[in-house]
Amino acid sequence: MTQPPGQQPPQGGFGAPQEPPHGVPQPPQGPPQTPPPAAPPQAPAAPPTPPPTQPGYGYPQQPGPYGQPQQQPGPYGQPQQPGPYGQQQPGPYGQQPGPYGQQQPGPYGQQPQAGYGFPPQQHPGAPVPPGPNGPGGGSPFKRKPALIIGAAVVALLVIGGGVYFATSGGDGDDDKPVAKKTEQVAKPSGSPSVDQGDGNGTGRKDDDLNSGRKDGEAKVLWLQKNDVDLPRNGATVYGPWIVGDTIVKGMYRTVSGYSVADGKQTWTLKLPADICSAPEQTTADGKIVIAIKNGTTDKADCSALQQIDLDTGKAGWKKEVKKSGLFDMMSDLSMAISGDTVTAGRTGTSNAYRVSDGKEVFGKRGGNCEPFAFAGGPKLIAAVNCRTDDIENPQQEIEELDPNTGTAKWTYKAARGWEVDKVYSVSPLIVSFTKGDSDDKKWTVVALRENGTLRSQLKSDKGDKFAPECGGGFSIFGQQLQDCTGVAADANTFYMSTADDSSGSARTNKVVAFDLNTGKTKWKANAPAEETMKPLGMEGGNVLLYVEGGYGKGGGIATLSPAGGSPKTVLKHPDSTSEIERSFYNPKIRYADGRSFIASGRVSASNDKEEMETKTMMAFGN
């Protein structure tokens, strides 16, 4: 097959797909090539040394030696205790009351009008991601699923042009940093204040919502409406996190806890400035660290860390992330929690702190390669960028870090030009990489072994289109690696939902299972008739699914056997409330202890009255 001039793949390597004209799928150019096995990664060594220049195409190279991360212990003062903060002040943006920015239209689950095709395959690779920069790009608009077409034994997939939906957190290489004077930033004047609530809250239980419920359908436990006065463009919703009997979400300058049983507000923590980033995870004892702006002007950085006990709503320590240089941009942070460590990643440098007391765990390495984004949970995974002499041909890596020290346990080096996009699973580790710009995007998904060597590269069947949905659409310099739905994994299988494969009210889709040892498709399972389904995670050894209903048809929660077959309904949402269920913008779905929760991912409205009537969260149960 023809390769781009001067770019011949190494013998037996992945090779590179022939890049087609803009947006035009090309016919097959020959059989896919099989990737050679990767050698075991090398243990990190000190001092750090720049990696050699890699060829533009081909199989990802072996990991190079890297130095130990440089710890910058402090000293730091004692955690500051929360104190009275007073009532929340009007928004800092100089807005007048109403009108607000228009709420983003469209019922939940609306698919793009056209898919992202890639040529019938010549090389190893996998399903293709949404967004101009993949699921990890950076445009502050509604995220829609990408439509990915596979070919027989697909390996490297190419997205055709015209891409412009929301993507979370690019690496910022295309943005020119602007120096900011810290003395121009308005500092918060005090600590957050906690309102323990009176038990009334905003969990509005409306008996009429269950008046049309049929036998076998779940009850609407409660429906919540917005109770926060927002700036004119609305606000992103962070969370929700479920801790014991409390479901917690953050928005604008407030973090609030609600009873999972009846939706009544149990506590509210008012913050001095806007929330600007938050991890997906909490610690085992229900603690979290979020980031808020360090002032209320448009010059404020996303650099103030605030620990919160989500059981009680009490604020713990707070700390300012110190800039490491003039071009340390902190418009947002890549936050993840693993064990007792929380990260604060961004382009060019990263820091990590102990959740329990705020002590710094690690900081800027000072070598050629620096972590810039993180995925947390049972392992701490870092996306690492290495300086090169060609900004258009980046060198990036994946590392597993010891969360207690920041030391890299192993390094997986991608081929030049490929950038870390999303981490679909931490254990087993499944990572998507992208290459190219929004007009001609290529995408591949790989599974790595416990020691960081290549386990497999996914290969989709001809005609399959995939639709992973990833949040974090307002990240620019602090890329969010997690927060994806439509994907799940167990020890040996990766599950991904396809995009709708029909139109109108009869749309439906499938879940495709991939063998992590071979990368090949194991089986496909059809959604119920006229419904779509997407994996949320694993539950009791089965794939946990959200089933989205159609017009006049409620959704629900179901499970799918790891051997395939038909989904089994766990919780059927009422048909009579399907219009409300579909009204949540960019929704986040949670399931715990027999209850399902749907929370809006962003809240905005056209005027003050409509803003306070906007439905923000809904719960179902038996």
Order of alpha helices (4+ residues) and beta strands (2+ residues): beta-beta-beta-beta-beta-beta-beta-beta-beta-beta-beta-beta-beta-beta-beta-beta-beta-beta-beta-beta-beta-beta-beta-beta-beta-beta-beta-beta-beta-beta-beta-beta-beta-beta-beta-alpha-beta-beta-beta-alpha-beta
